[in-house]
Each structure stands twice: as structure tokens, then as C-alpha cells.
Amino acid sequence: MQLLWDCLIWKLTLLFSDMDLKPDAKRKENQVRTRINQKLEESGERERLKELLRSRLQECGWRDQLKKHCRELISHRGLNNISVDTLAQEITPKARASVPDLVKKELLQQIREYLEKNPI
């Protein structure tokens, strides 16, 4: 969930900054990302958006698909032969790739609308 959140914030950083390919672009990107996260956190909007994300992922069956994939990996490798960290590393790419575009777009739109009403 955190990885998806970071990805969405990164996309918003690109939208709301005047970044270019100058050497300090990474620093600017980090500053904008930090300001967006602070604004969302301080207002409570971040928690609301996280709950919206959880809800949408549940509704579309994403969580069930991910649970099934985890069970398959554990079954294939054996419970004693896979750690939580290894499991997380293996499912993360599939988890990111399988989030429906509609969910990503909805969340990005919500964040955009919030930032338009509450500039950083």
C-alpha cells in the first residue's frame, strides 16, 4: 500500500512542479513530494485517501487476488522456506502492476482536486 501511495505522490510531484532535467531537479522533486505529503498529513486528507484506496482495492478484488498469489507462493516454496521479506519482495511487482488504472486515476484526481483547493 505504501509503495502505491509513493508512486501516486511521485506522479503528482511531476504534475505540480516546474521540474526539468536540471541537476537540482531531484532535490526539487523531493521538496515538492515532502510538501504534498505534509499538506495531506496535516489536514487528515492522507488518511481519507488511504481509506478510499483500501476500499476501492477491496471492491475490485485486488486484495483477494494478492492473497491468492501469496498463498500460491507459500504453497510452492513451503511455509518454512519463505520469509515475510522475501514474500513482500516477490509480490510487490505483481501488486503494483495489478492495481486497476481506474483506481489510480480516481485517487490521482482526488489528490489533484484537493491540491487545487489547498495549494502547497
N, C-alpha and C positions, 0 to 999 in steps of 0.2 A: 504494500500500500504506500509506504514511504517513497519507494522508487518511482511509482507512478506519479505521486504528488510532486516530486522533484522534477520529473520530466515536464509536467504541466507548468510549473513555475518557470522552468527554463524557457519554454515556448513563449510564455508571457513576457519574460525578460526581453526577448527578441522583439516582441511587438511594441513594448512600451519604452524602449530605449533608443537612443540615437547611435547605436553601435555601428562601427565599421571595422575594417580589418587593421586598424592602427594597433601598435604594440600594447597600448593600455586598454584594449577592448575587453580583455578578460577581467581586468580589475573593475571596469565599468559594469560589466555583466554581473559580477559578484555583488557590487554595491546595489544595483537595481534589484537583484534577486533578494538580497537581505532586506531592503526597504519594503518590497512587496510582502515578504513573509512577516515582517514586523507589523505592518499595517493589518494584515489579515489576522494575525495572532491577537493583537491588542483589541481589535474590535469584536472578536469572537466569530468572525466570518470564517476563519480557517476551520474551526470545529464544525460549523454548519455545513461547509463544503465537503469536509471529510465524511460527514454523516450522509450527505447526498450521494457521494461516491459509493459508500458502502451499500446503500440502498439500491442504487442502480446496478451495481455488480451482482447483488443478490437476485434482483429481478430478472436479469438476463441469463442467469445460470452460470456466470463466470466462476463464482466460488465453488459450486458443485463440480464443475469441470476441473478446477485446480485440485480439489480434494481427491477426485478420482485419479488424476495424474500422480499425485503424491502416493496414494495407496499402491498404484501400479509400480512406481519406482521402489517403494519399500518391499513390496512383494517380490519383485525381480531381484533385488540385491540382498534381501534378508534384513530383518529388523536390527540385528546386531552388527551389520556391515555398512550401515549408513548413519552419518551423524546429522544433526539438525542443520549445521552449517553447510554440509555437502548437499543436503536436500534443498535448502534455500538457494544455493548456487545453481543447482540444476533446474529448478522450476522457474527461477526469475525470468529468463529469456522467454519461456513459453507464456508466463503470466503477463508480461508486458505486451507481447505480440497478440495475445488473445483478448485484450480489452477492446470491446466494440468501439468503432470510430464514433458512433453516435454518443456514447457515454463521454468520450474525450471531448467531443465538440460541445456537448451540453455544459460540461464543467468549465471548459475554457470560456464559453460565453458568459456563464455566471460570474467568473472571476473578472472578465473584461468589463461587464456591466458594473460590478462593484467598484472597480478601479476608476471607471469613468465618473461615477458619482462621488468617489472619495479619492481624489488624485494623490499620488505619492509625492 
